[in-house]
Amino acid sequence: MTQQNAELTSLRPAPHAISKLRCVTAIGGGHGLGRVLSTLAFLERRLIGIVATTDDGGASGMLRRSHECIAWGDIRNCLSQLAQHPLAADVLNYRFSSEHELHGHNLGNLLLYTLDQVSARPLDGIQLLSRLLNINTRLLPMSEMPVDLVAATHDGLECFGELHVDGLLHMPQKLALSHPVTATPEALAHIRRSELIILGPGSFLTSVMPPLLVDEFAQTIADSKAPVIFIDNLAAENSPAGELSVSQRLQWMTEQLGMPLVDAVITNHPDQQLNMPVFNHVNAATEAPQRHEPNSLLAALNAAVTHFS
């Protein structure tokens, strides 16, 4: 595998290889998905982000507990990273102080929730806010039905909710959704016609995995002809998944889903057990070392696209 890595990472990516693709789908949540989407925002309508909606912590959790809605936090995060005007991002991310009766709530989450209440479906509210912010990238929730993440441990215990899942000391024996939910139909349609599918970066158990657990989701990816690229985190995350190598995480994913999905990996961490193309030399952003520097991330994705072309 060492020799294969050397050959692949020395491959010159075709200039703007990814810009020639007609449909690219990125899947995940939080800051990681937002960074991928903002890096590829030049694709405009050809880029689709499918966002995890199981978060039960922070402002999203407060809203979910009182109003039985999907988690809006990761969608708001992606919108704020795609917004071209800095003030728009500040407004979306504004959090009310302790002196306010809305203490702890996030303005962007409340705005998305309000738009959902006056729309026929959550997707309509997201699209309306995207148009108001002049964002051309399309964001889709993994499902428009509220659902939670549930982990079964090797000790026979059940952990309900993302906060408890991330707090586990060991990888769960099984990860599932609290009840079956249907995928957003548009999300499955976009996956079917995608020429590139991206998973991650982000929390493996609570950002990457939740969409894959939605009915039909993983199978639709497996049936797609598009290469699936897994983007590894630059630094080990503070969860059980952070203790595993990339190959161990992908093997665990395969066992959970009953099928392999990933065709190539972007990672800076050597792993001799990876039996697929690996693209490295991704730099960390100077303002946030845990996040990928956009130009180097784009170069790695370009190299991957060139490899599979």
N, C-alpha and C positions, 0 to 999 in steps of 0.2 A: 504493500500500500504506500510505502514511503516514496518509491519511484513514481507511482501514479500521481501522488500529490505534487511532486516536483514538475512533472510534465504539465499538469493542469494549471498550476499557478503560474507557469511561465508562458501559458497561452495568451497571445495578444487579443484582448477583446475587440471585436469589430466596432468601429466608431458608431455610437448610437444604435447598437444592435437591438436594445430593448425598445427603442422608439419606433421600431418597425412593426411591433406586435399590435394586433388589433384588439386584444382583450387580455388584461392582466388582473388577477384576483389575489389580494393579500388578506390573510386571515389571522386574527389574534385579538389583542386588547391592550389597553393602557398606553403607556408612553412608547413601547416598542412598535406597535402597529402604526401609531401616529408618525413616528420617524420614518418608517418605510413609505407611508403614503405621501408625506411631504417631500421625500427624496424623489419620488416618481410622479409628482404632481403635474409635470409637463405632459404626461399622457392624457390629462384631463378626463373626458368621458370614457376613455378606454381603460381607465383604472377604477377598480371596485374594491372597497374595503368591507369585509364581513366581520362584524365586531361582537365579541363575547358580551353577554348581558346577564351574567350570574353574580356579579359583585354584590356583596351584602355588607360591606364595610363603609365607614366614612359617611359622606353626604349621600351617596347612592343608597346605602343601607338605611339611613334615616327615612329617606323618601319611600323606599320599598316597604318598610315596616308600617308606614302610616297610610299608604295608598295602593298597595298591591299592584305595582307596575314593574316593568322591566328595569334593569339597572341602566341608568343614563350616563354614568360617569365616564366610561371608556369611549362612548360615542362623542360626548362633549370634549374629551381630551383630543380625539382625532380631529374634530372640527377646529379646535383652537390651534392645532399645529398646521392645519391647512389654510387657515385664515391669513390673508395677505397683509391686512392692516393690524399692526401691533395692538391698537386699542381694542379691536374686536376680540383678540385672544385674551386681553386683560378682563374684558367684560364677561366673557364666557367662564373664565376661571375665578372670578371674584367670589370670595367666601365671606359670609356675613360674620361680624365680630360678636364677641360675647355680650356686648351691650345691646344687641338687636334681638328681637323676638324670634328671628329666623336664624339664630346662632347655630353655626355648624353647617348650614345649608349652602349650597353652591348655586350661584345665579344661573349658570348655564344649564344645570340639571333641572332647576325649576322652570326655566324657559322651555326646555324640551318636553317636560311633563305637561305644561300648559298647552303647548301646541298639539300634543297627543290628545288632550281632552277635547279639543275643538276640531279634531281631524277624524276621518273615518278609521284610520289605523296608524300605528306608530311611525311607519315608514313615511307617511304623508307629512307628518310634522318635521321629520329629519330633512326631507327634501325641501320643504318650505324654508327652514332655517338656512340650509345650504345655499339656496337661491338668494336669500337676503344678504348672505356673507360673500356672495359671488364665488362660491366654491363649486368647481365643475366635477371633481372626483365624487363618485356616488358612494355613499355609506349605507350599509344594510345591517340591521340587527340579525344575529344568528337565528333568532326566532322572535316573533312578536308576542309571544306568550311568556308571562313571568315563570321562572323556574330557578331552582337552586342546585348547587353542586353537592354531591354526597359521596363520601369516601368510606369504604369498609376496610378496617385494619386487619392485620394478620392475627390480632388478639380477639377478633370477633366483635369489635366495637364499631359503631357507626358515627361518623363525624358529619354534621350537617352544616353546610354553608362554607363559602370560600375562606373566611377568616379562620375557621377551625381546620380546614384542609391545609392551608399554608402553615399552620402551627404544628402540624404533625412532625414527629421526630424521625419517622421512617416512611418510605414510599408506601402508599396504600395497596392493599391486595386488589381492590377494585375501585374504579372511579365511575360514577354514573350521575345522571340527572335525577332530581327528586321525583319526576314523573315524565312520561313521554311528551315531547313537544314537536310540532312540525317546523321544519325549516322555512324561512322566508322564501316563497316560490321564486322570487327574482334572484335570490342568492344561488339556488340550484341551477337556474337557467344560465347565469353568468359563469358558473363553474364549468358547465357543459361546453360552453363555447370559448373558454379561456385557452390561451396559448402559453401561459405561464401561471403557476400557482405558488404563492409564497406563504410559508408558515413561520410565525415568530418575527422578531425576537420577543422576549417577554417571559413572564412567569409560566413555566411549563404546565403546571397543573391547573392554574386558574385563568390563564389567558389563551394558551395554545390549545389545550385539550377540550374546554367546554363546547366550542362549535362542532368539534369532531364527534361529540356524543349525541348531537341532535339527529333525529330520525332521518335516514337517507343521506346524511351529509358526507360521512366518510366513504360510503359506497359510491356516491357521485364523483368524488375526487378520484377514487380508485379506477373508475370507468373512464375518466377523462384521459385524453391523449397528451395533455399538457405535462411537461416536467414539473415536479413538485420540489421546491427548494426550501430547505429548513435553515433559517438564520439563527445561529447560536448566540447566546448572550456573551458580551465581552467579559463580564465578571460573573462568578458563581452567584446564583440567587440565594436568598436567605429562606430556603425551604428544603424539604427532603430531596427534591430534584437537583438542587445545587450540589449534592454530594455525588451525583452520578456523572459519568462521562457522557459525551454526545451519543456514542453508540449504545450505551446502556439505556439512555432515555428513549431512543428510537426503538430499541427492542421492547421496552416496556410499553410504548405506544402501540406497537404491532400486536402485542399480546392482548392489550385491552380492546383493540378494535377488531381483532381477528383477521387483519390484513395489513400488508406493508403499504405505506403511502409515499415515503420520501425517496427521491431519486438522486439528490445531491445535497451537500451541506456547505454553508458558509460559516467558517469557524477559525479562530486563531489558536485553538487548543489542539495540540497533536493527539491523535487517537488512532493507534495501529489497528484497532478492531473495526474501523469503518471500511466497509466494502463497497464504497460508492465514490463518485467524484467529490473532491474537496477543494474549496476555494478559500484562500486565507489572505493575510496582509490587509485586513480591515483595520482602520485606525479609530481611535476613540476621539470623541468630540472634546475640544479644549474646555468648553464651558460645563461639560457633564461627562466625565470619563466613563460612566456606565453606558453611555449612548453612542451609537455608531456615527462616525463622521460621514456626512452625506456623500461627498465625492468618492471616498474609498468604498462605501457601500454600493454606490452606483457602478463603480468599476468591477466589483465582485459579481454583481448581478449581470452586468454586461458579459463578463467572462463565462458565466454559467449559460446564458442564452446562446452565446457563440458556440459553446461546447455541444449543445443539444440541437443546434441548427442543422 
